[in-house]
Amino acid sequence: MDTPPTPTHDDRRSAFVPSSAATLRARRTDSGMTLPEVLVAMTVAGVLIAAIATAFSVMLRTTPTADDRLAESKDVTFLQAWVPVDLSTAINSWDEIDDAAIKAAMAANDPSVTYDATLEGTNVLTLLVPDADTGAIGVVAYRYAEGPGGDWRIVRYEIENPGTPAEAVRLIGVAYEVPSPPDGWVPADGVGHAVQVNARNQAAVRPVGEDLTVFFASGNEFRTGGAGLSAEQDRTPNDPVTLPDPTAPPTRCGGDIAMIIDTSGSVPAGGGGIPTEQAAVGFIDAFVGTPTRISINGFDREGYAMLTGATPAANGARAPFVSVLDSTEPGVDGMKNRILDLDDVDFNWVPAGGIDPDGNGVHYDQIGPGTNWEDGLYNIFFDSTTGQPHNANQPDLVVLITDGRPFLGRTASGGNENIGEAAAVQRAATVANDGRSQGSRLIGVMVGNQASNATAVNNLKAVVGSNEWTGQINGDGSIDVGNAVAADFFAGAWSELGAVLRSIMIAECGGTVTLRKQLDDGSVPSGRWNYSSPTGDQVLDTATQSSVTFDFNFESGETAQVVRLTEEARTGYSFVRGDCSVAGEPLDAGRVTQQPDGAAGVEVTVRPDEAVSCLMISERTS
């Protein structure tokens, strides 16, 4: 048998030395890992384990955050669903802490409503809300309360048939993620750590709603709110589809104001003739340039319209409302001249021979001697011919100025009769309630010697309401408007009447800027004009509107703001200037900057006790 040859050294490598892959398989099978391989494997494993651990830790930490965010989103949904709706339909609101004070205020104001239930927690915001179908008044209350587990929350209550045997309380909605109170907290400290309620304008003017800032326990904040009848004013907003965003809230300024001036002989006899004329004219002037219409009426023995022209008085009628948006309208001067035509006979009143010294038919005791509040009010709210209410044409605000105590009432035929003081007051109160039930707000101003007479004061409060003005006229002539936004009753000496009426104007239109549009040739251009301000944007559609008005907030003690109002460019037009005025008089040049930083518009210094009006003028370029 042949013996195989012995391989050489090289032949042995090629025949018996395994490949590298085979070597690795052999080592893994027989000999394990080398030290370098073990080190590499440990390093890689360490990196992977660290990454996995980190991810797991993050997951554990973020799971509660995600839960919190989900819970907060549910709270936000609850708040956003209810708060704006409640505010948009409310007719009054209170954010005081004292429940007893809130109930007392609710009962004292019109409509007089209160509730008997004791609600848990501390008041955040309490609202009077009418039922759209039945007109019945209900109460909505947002409260900050402790839950059964020691957590704190915001709860929403609805109270139906408040203050009656059928009163029913329902809890609807809870926001759970608000913070607990700080150490040492008591309800009297307020709930500002969890919720803040802010009126949408300064305290010196009528609110247009409230904004709620909710502070969540996570440190996040959420803000919601709304404008509406909590401002005691129903303003139709502009077309929400085409408005720029964010939209400025609707203005509180504007609407129809009926002034009823006492022209009985006691006014000039007590030294109030000239002050009454000056104050009433100043009241009109203060509104010039705003989207307001004013009706001037008088009363003495009976009520009448203070008409201009050949017929100086219309017994039993209401004077037409005159727009004061444009100071050049003849009707504006007509109203002022009619008031100034009253004879200046202070301290020299002789009813038998001095009723109409100049013989022009305009005088005090226009219809005859006496004081008849009922008829003065009746002519404002009712058609004296048909006896039917004016319905949709009722004024937004009625200002009754008087120096006396009524003894006369209205007969069924529209005449007058002496019925005694108590009955005269009661009848006037009945008519006033009829007017309020149709949406009018009523303010009474007692002036002259009777302003300090308790009987006269209580008489007028019984007619207009008992919420007394807390403001004052300072020694330098400035006005502390106090609670003028909500007061029903004002009082002052004859020398203070002008300032008292001005405080009412400030509550209505102070701190506002009204914009109108015009071309340099005096014509009004067609189309929609977009305006921007620090409080938001508005659209002036000249086909349906004459103006837009912006309201500005003033902090306590703040005397002025510089605000920029700009106009969006439109093809074919170029902005020229803004002609700005107050009470029909041009603003000082130092208070108006034209086209600031090249912008199409103006910067205006606005004061809280003024209503600024600007005519925005452009020229055609094509």
Order of alpha helices (4+ residues) and beta strands (2+ residues): alpha-alpha-alpha-beta-alpha-beta-beta-beta-beta-beta-beta-beta-beta-alpha-alpha-beta-beta-beta-beta-alpha-alpha-beta-beta-beta-alpha-beta-alpha-beta-beta-beta-alpha-beta-beta-beta-beta-beta-beta-beta-beta-beta-beta
